[in-house]
Amino acid sequence: MHIRGWIEIPGEADPLRRATVNATVSQVFLSYRHVPPDEQLAEGLCAFLQERGLRVFLDKQIEIGLEWAAEIDRQLRASDSFVVLLSKDSILSDMVRQEIETAHERRKEGKLAIFPVRLGFQGKLPYDLGGYLNHLQYALWNPGDSEEKLFARLHTAITGGASLPGAPSSEDAAVLSMTDPAVAAETKGAPLPAADPRIVMETGTIRLDSPFYVRRREDGTAESCLAQPGSTIVVKGPRQSGKSSLLARVHALSKRDGRRSVYVDLQRDFDDSHLLSLHTVLQTLARRIARTLKTAVQPADVWDSDLLGEKASFAEFLARAVLDGSSSPVVLILDEVDRLFDRSYRGDFFAAVRGWHNNRATDQAWDNLHLVLGHATDPALWIEDLNESPFNVGDRLRLGDFTRDQVADLNARHGNPLQGSEEVAGLMELVGGHPYLVRQALYVLATERWSLARLREEAGKDTGPFGDHLRRHLWALLQSDRLRAVVGRIARGQGCDDEGLFQRLFASGLVAGEDRSTARLRCALYQQYFSRHL
């Protein structure tokens, strides 16, 4: 469970808009995980602010459910400042991650300032959180440091007196290094004992040096495609199925093998201003490619919207700046392309991508371009002309849940907390082969020494090991009365009567099924939890 709070502060506006002082009341949202020392520091911060006349709200009194989710969402969207306590535990919390994502969106709109605080933690943030937070200044607190000094710095920063003292992180979350050979040799093969310190819970994109990454058939297919001249690879998978982890490995493998690779996450790397039109999205993508590959020819050197148009200008940039024949092949990875599906120019954008694929037939230079697209939603709902779609050409990889053999293998890597095939089957009955839930379950079983029976007993509780994950889905459902109603209908075994809503729920990883008529909640855990809350 988490405690969330907001703090009303009379006086100046938030740091993004502090050029002038006004009398409006600011609101601060406090995000952290309900574990020590996070909880103690959060409560201490609240007391510190209360002593200085500030009103503090905590959600301890709110019962978990739709009322709780509605209050959390309302308070976050009404806030001007966001303080997040980052620890080795909180960065694994689905709810904290969701709050950070929402805060990031509001910050891009100029409506909120973010103040990260690292609690005895200076390691790399997960891929998605790094993209949101690495460029921001942060405060660092270690056990034994003065709490009052930390609280004073935060109060001063929030009310406009000073910035947080720490420098932004220099790590680039979008560029992941390949596994160190020594680490790879050490972790490959033999399963890890249950007490091994390398048993960690990973969320988001799995680190390249992780001994817990599960290679699937799709990994080998992607690697084989890259070994051929100019390939197009389309990877489809719902949230938390391993799609971005696979694409990160394609990116790293490409660089290791001497290809020039550009990884673009359209959800994380592109602001709304970059997506206003076909011109802005292609220009932004071209500039990103030019910057990553350090091309001599820049987009402005060849772009001519009036004569060539946007699609041809981008193709001209690729041909002259990237595919000039004198350099190594290029791998262009576009993840989360779903973000463009509801844009009015989606037909033109994806027709352009299909055009890059088709150019290989008439111009050998385009064989130097590998295209990799990652998405979750079915594009057929959005792209009317299949002849102009890049999603029905090349190699199409569909990521689903782990098989029983893969779960058994992952169990072995955790030191066999599940005893035998019957217990592996028992875990599959609870969470299916859901990659994230399987990893979460094995982590708890291995580190807490729980039995499978206890895991089953605690699984559907808000205070249980999956509580953060389940409440994050509940919060997402809060955003739409229609989605909530449809999930309730699916939970009752009545299927889904709206294809668009089915695709949204499938992309979120909440439902499974070949089509909307056979829609079902993805696993027994979801069925248990959402039947109770909806």
Secondary structure in CASP SS format (residue, H / E / C, confidence):
PFRMAT SS
TARGET T0000
AUTHOR 0000-0000-0000
METHOD secondary structure of the structure
MODEL  1
M C 1.00
H C 1.00
I C 1.00
R E 1.00
G E 1.00
W E 1.00
I E 1.00
E E 1.00
I E 1.00
P C 1.00
G C 1.00
E C 1.00
A C 1.00
D C 1.00
P H 1.00
L H 1.00
R H 1.00
R C 1.00
A C 1.00
T C 1.00
V C 1.00
N C 1.00
A C 1.00
T C 1.00
V C 1.00
S E 1.00
Q E 1.00
V E 1.00
F E 1.00
L E 1.00
S E 1.00
Y C 1.00
R C 1.00
H C 1.00
V C 1.00
P C 1.00
P C 1.00
D H 1.00
E H 1.00
Q H 1.00
L H 1.00
A H 1.00
E H 1.00
G H 1.00
L H 1.00
C H 1.00
A H 1.00
F H 1.00
L H 1.00
Q H 1.00
E H 1.00
R C 1.00
G C 1.00
L C 1.00
R E 1.00
V E 1.00
F E 1.00
L E 1.00
D H 1.00
K H 1.00
Q H 1.00
I C 1.00
E C 1.00
I C 1.00
G C 1.00
L H 1.00
E H 1.00
W H 1.00
A H 1.00
A H 1.00
E H 1.00
I H 1.00
D H 1.00
R H 1.00
Q H 1.00
L H 1.00
R H 1.00
A C 1.00
S C 1.00
D C 1.00
S E 1.00
F E 1.00
V E 1.00
V E 1.00
L E 1.00
L E 1.00
S C 1.00
K C 1.00
D C 1.00
S H 1.00
I H 1.00
L H 1.00
S C 1.00
D H 1.00
M H 1.00
V H 1.00
R H 1.00
Q H 1.00
E H 1.00
I H 1.00
E H 1.00
T H 1.00
A H 1.00
H H 1.00
E H 1.00
R H 1.00
R H 1.00
K H 1.00
E C 1.00
G C 1.00
K C 1.00
L C 1.00
A E 1.00
I E 1.00
F E 1.00
P E 1.00
V E 1.00
R E 1.00
L E 1.00
G C 1.00
F C 1.00
Q C 1.00
G C 1.00
K C 1.00
L C 1.00
P C 1.00
Y H 1.00
D H 1.00
L H 1.00
G H 1.00
G H 1.00
Y H 1.00
L H 1.00
N C 1.00
H C 1.00
L C 1.00
Q C 1.00
Y C 1.00
A E 1.00
L E 1.00
W E 1.00
N C 1.00
P C 1.00
G C 1.00
D C 1.00
S C 1.00
E H 1.00
E H 1.00
K H 1.00
L H 1.00
F H 1.00
A H 1.00
R H 1.00
L H 1.00
H H 1.00
T H 1.00
A H 1.00
I H 1.00
T C 1.00
G C 1.00
G C 1.00
A C 1.00
S C 1.00
L C 1.00
P C 1.00
G C 1.00
A C 1.00
P C 1.00
S C 1.00
S C 1.00
E C 1.00
D C 1.00
A C 1.00
A C 1.00
V C 1.00
L C 1.00
S C 1.00
M C 1.00
T C 1.00
D C 1.00
P H 1.00
A H 1.00
V H 1.00
A H 1.00
A H 1.00
E H 1.00
T H 1.00
K C 1.00
G C 1.00
A C 1.00
P C 1.00
L C 1.00
P C 1.00
A C 1.00
A C 1.00
D C 1.00
P C 1.00
R C 1.00
I C 1.00
V C 1.00
M C 1.00
E C 1.00
T C 1.00
G C 1.00
T C 1.00
I C 1.00
R C 1.00
L C 1.00
D C 1.00
S C 1.00
P C 1.00
F C 1.00
Y C 1.00
V C 1.00
R C 1.00
R C 1.00
R H 1.00
E H 1.00
D H 1.00
G H 1.00
T H 1.00
A H 1.00
E H 1.00
S H 1.00
C H 1.00
L H 1.00
A C 1.00
Q C 1.00
P C 1.00
G C 1.00
S C 1.00
T E 1.00
I E 1.00
V E 1.00
V E 1.00
K E 1.00
G C 1.00
P C 1.00
R C 1.00
Q C 1.00
S C 1.00
G C 1.00
K H 1.00
S H 1.00
S H 1.00
L H 1.00
L H 1.00
A H 1.00
R H 1.00
V H 1.00
H H 1.00
A H 1.00
L H 1.00
S H 1.00
K H 1.00
R H 1.00
D C 1.00
G C 1.00
R C 1.00
R E 1.00
S E 1.00
V E 1.00
Y E 1.00
V E 1.00
D E 1.00
L C 1.00
Q C 1.00
R C 1.00
D C 1.00
F C 1.00
D C 1.00
D H 1.00
S H 1.00
H H 1.00
L H 1.00
L C 1.00
S C 1.00
L H 1.00
H H 1.00
T H 1.00
V H 1.00
L H 1.00
Q H 1.00
T H 1.00
L H 1.00
A H 1.00
R H 1.00
R H 1.00
I H 1.00
A H 1.00
R H 1.00
T H 1.00
L H 1.00
K C 1.00
T C 1.00
A C 1.00
V C 1.00
Q C 1.00
P H 1.00
A H 1.00
D H 1.00
V H 1.00
W C 1.00
D C 1.00
S C 1.00
D C 1.00
L C 1.00
L C 1.00
G H 1.00
E H 1.00
K H 1.00
A H 1.00
S H 1.00
F H 1.00
A H 1.00
E H 1.00
F H 1.00
L H 1.00
A H 1.00
R H 1.00
A H 1.00
V H 1.00
L C 1.00
D C 1.00
G C 1.00
S C 1.00
S C 1.00
S C 1.00
P C 1.00
V E 1.00
V E 1.00
L E 1.00
I E 1.00
L E 1.00
D E 1.00
E C 1.00
V H 1.00
D H 1.00
R H 1.00
L H 1.00
F C 1.00
D C 1.00
R C 1.00
S C 1.00
Y C 1.00
R H 1.00
G H 1.00
D H 1.00
F H 1.00
F H 1.00
A H 1.00
A H 1.00
V H 1.00
R H 1.00
G H 1.00
W H 1.00
H H 1.00
N H 1.00
N H 1.00
R H 1.00
A H 1.00
T C 1.00
D C 1.00
Q H 1.00
A H 1.00
W H 1.00
D H 1.00
N H 1.00
L E 1.00
H E 1.00
L E 1.00
V E 1.00
L E 1.00
G E 1.00
H E 1.00
A C 1.00
T C 1.00
D C 1.00
P H 1.00
A H 1.00
L H 1.00
W C 1.00
I C 1.00
E C 1.00
D C 1.00
L H 1.00
N H 1.00
E H 1.00
S C 1.00
P H 1.00
F H 1.00
N H 1.00
V C 1.00
G C 1.00
D E 1.00
R E 1.00
L E 1.00
R E 1.00
L C 1.00
G C 1.00
D C 1.00
F C 1.00
T C 1.00
R H 1.00
D H 1.00
Q H 1.00
V H 1.00
A H 1.00
D H 1.00
L H 1.00
N H 1.00
A H 1.00
R H 1.00
H C 1.00
G C 1.00
N C 1.00
P C 1.00
L C 1.00
Q C 1.00
G H 1.00
S H 1.00
E H 1.00
E H 1.00
V H 1.00
A H 1.00
G H 1.00
L H 1.00
M H 1.00
E H 1.00
L H 1.00
V H 1.00
G C 1.00
G C 1.00
H C 1.00
P H 1.00
Y H 1.00
L H 1.00
V H 1.00
R H 1.00
Q H 1.00
A H 1.00
L H 1.00
Y H 1.00
V H 1.00
L H 1.00
A H 1.00
T H 1.00
E C 1.00
R C 1.00
W C 1.00
S C 1.00
L H 1.00
A H 1.00
R H 1.00
L H 1.00
R H 1.00
E H 1.00
E H 1.00
A H 1.00
G C 1.00
K C 1.00
D C 1.00
T C 1.00
G C 1.00
P C 1.00
F C 1.00
G H 1.00
D H 1.00
H H 1.00
L H 1.00
R H 1.00
R H 1.00
H H 1.00
L H 1.00
W H 1.00
A H 1.00
L H 1.00
L H 1.00
Q C 1.00
S C 1.00
D H 1.00
R H 1.00
L H 1.00
R H 1.00
A H 1.00
V H 1.00
V H 1.00
G H 1.00
R H 1.00
I H 1.00
A H 1.00
R C 1.00
G C 1.00
Q C 1.00
G C 1.00
C C 1.00
D C 1.00
D C 1.00
E H 1.00
G H 1.00
L H 1.00
F H 1.00
Q H 1.00
R H 1.00
L H 1.00
F H 1.00
A H 1.00
S H 1.00
G C 1.00
L C 1.00
V E 1.00
A E 1.00
G C 1.00
E C 1.00
D C 1.00
R H 1.00
S H 1.00
T H 1.00
A C 1.00
R E 1.00
L E 1.00
R C 1.00
C C 1.00
A H 1.00
L H 1.00
Y H 1.00
Q H 1.00
Q H 1.00
Y H 1.00
F H 1.00
S H 1.00
R H 1.00
H H 1.00
L C 1.00
END
